[in-house]
Amino acid sequence: MPDAVFRKAKAKAAERGQSLKDFVTEALREKLSGRGTAPVAHGPAWMRGFGKLRALKKGTAKIQCRIDEEFGVVEPGHFDSVPGVRRARW
């Protein structure tokens, strides 16, 4: 084990009031069970948040569909009072 890692582990164990053996045992159990920290993300820090709202994709699409239904319809005469807007002749 590199000296820097050993010193950091020893300091963290002391900070938590644990022996180094208990601290390392707990860390290994967490790592082996998959409850440990997430893998380190590669790339710039600003990219780490991308994809976090992926689970909301269907709900967002439903809301956007409703917005398009409501606001996509322009009633006749709606823009008559707006200067510079011409009516399209179909």
N, C-alpha and C positions, 0 to 999 in steps of 0.2 A: 504494500500500500504506500503511495507517495506520502512523504512527510507532511505536505501541506494539507492533504485530505485527512490524515491521522490527527493533526492538530485541530482542524476544524471540527471533526467528529468528537474529539475529547472535550473541546470547549462547549459544544452544543449539549453534550451529555451532562456536563457540570452545570450548565445553565438550567437544565431541566431537573437537576437533582438526581440523576441516574448514574449508575456505573457505566463505564464505556462498554462493558460486555452486554449489559441490558439494552443500551442504546443501539448497538450494532445488531443485536438479535432482533429487536423490534423493527429496525429498518429493513433487515433482510426478509423478515416475515411479510411486511407490507409490500416490498418489491416483488416477492415471489407470488403473493396472492393477487397481484394486479391492483391493489388499492393505493399504491405509491403515487408519486407525482406523475403527471402526464409527461410524455416525451417532449423534449425541448423542441420548440418550433423553429424551423429554419427560415431565414429571410428576415426582412426588416420588422421592427416591432409594430409598426402601423398595420401590418398585414395579419396579425394574429387574431383580430376580431372578425375577419371575413368568414362568412359561412355560419356564424353563430346563430343566426335567425332562420336557418334553413327549414326548421320544423314549422315555421309559420307560413311557408310558401303557399299552401293551398288556401289558407284563410285569407291571406293577402290578395290572392287572385279572385276569391269570391267577393271581397269588398270592392276591388277595382271594377269588377263586372257590374255590381250594383251602381257604383258611381257613374260608369259609362252609360248605363240604362237611363239614369235620372238626368244627367247633365249632357248627354249626347243628343238630346232632342231639343231643337230650337223651334219655338212656336212662331207662327207667322206674325210679323209685326214687331218681333222682339227687339230688333236692332234699328227700327225706324227712328228712334230718338237719338241714336248715336251718330254724331257728325263724322263724315268721311267713310261710312260703311255703306256699300252698295249692295243691293239685293242681286243675287245670281238669278239669271233667267234660264230656266231649265228648258 
